[in-house]
């Protein structure tokens, strides 16, 4: 009998990507919620390199790194395709997913976390420049890679859902950061609206209130530790 | 008629990966050497996001990011497979290639560039820990992913060929760094020997002397600028 286990945390966009892909394919799986402050022996054993979620174990074989897992899921189970079939379109999907993780999110995160006028201005400028590439990419596409949910849409969950709350708590500065606005990035805003209102997507995102409570608790813990 | 253009620089391990893959597949291509101090309008036009080599243009369509390009090449042209056919083996190849670029090389680089006893010791320790994952992975494999040159071997060119020269110039400290030694990492050393002595691989690596001259010139330029 097939065994599919996913080790994740409810608040991780990377875990949620894998859940979304498994559900898209209709794969039944056992979900194990990890306590990242007290990682399970299985997580440490099966992902010794990164010691991180998500970790997928399929018939005893472990795979980590969310984008690697997404491709594995697409190649292993039938159902709606996560990557396009055309090699060039596939390469573009891989390119943009990589861009989101390696360039876009880090720049957006820096814009929220940087302090001091000069550093903040520089980080903000860089984030705007990077996000503009997404703005141009999403233009005219109903979703990033076509009419159905694909690799880039799944990977962009952290921009669409997590970023707003992250900015609310960590980018809380004067004047407010407001990185993603309708006047600057209308296409992204439209995509975020459509994406987060899609019933299937919505079911696979954590509640905003719960995420907000998590960030709030983290900020308070950091403040208490600094005192 | 098919048109394949590669924008690269002779000293970039990332460009060399693409060259190696194209040659492995027997694809004829036009190579354009980029001057990174004076980037060509084509590079800036076709890779606006990263403005970096390698950039492959196939029948007018641009692709960047070496690992993305390698998968594209594998999916587009017949010839020896770059990725294994089994989905799990494919995911492992992707995992280790990503590991090399995102974890292994940065740790090895930091070990060379960090200064000051404490910082240096920490960076050295981290690099040893990370490289040990490779040591265990390469154990028993003639090449990383089997008996033929595959994605991980191609991606590992920077560890096998570039790192030694990089350490010689940038990790020149007392006591010497000597990160990769036969007593600590016998499997890696054996793999490096075999890999860099393979005729096909050798033809696709820059000469060590030329690389050494490049690093030397860069170090001298940095010193002159700091004076």
Interface residues (C-beta under 8 A of the other chain):
Chain A: X48 X49 X50 X58 X61 X63 X64 X65 X67 X68 X69 X71 X72 X75 X76 X87 X88 X90 X91 X92 X94 X95 X98 X99 X103 X133
Chain B: X48 X49 X50 X58 X61 X63 X64 X65 X68 X69 X71 X72 X75 X76 X87 X88 X90 X91 X92 X94 X95 X98 X99 X103 X133
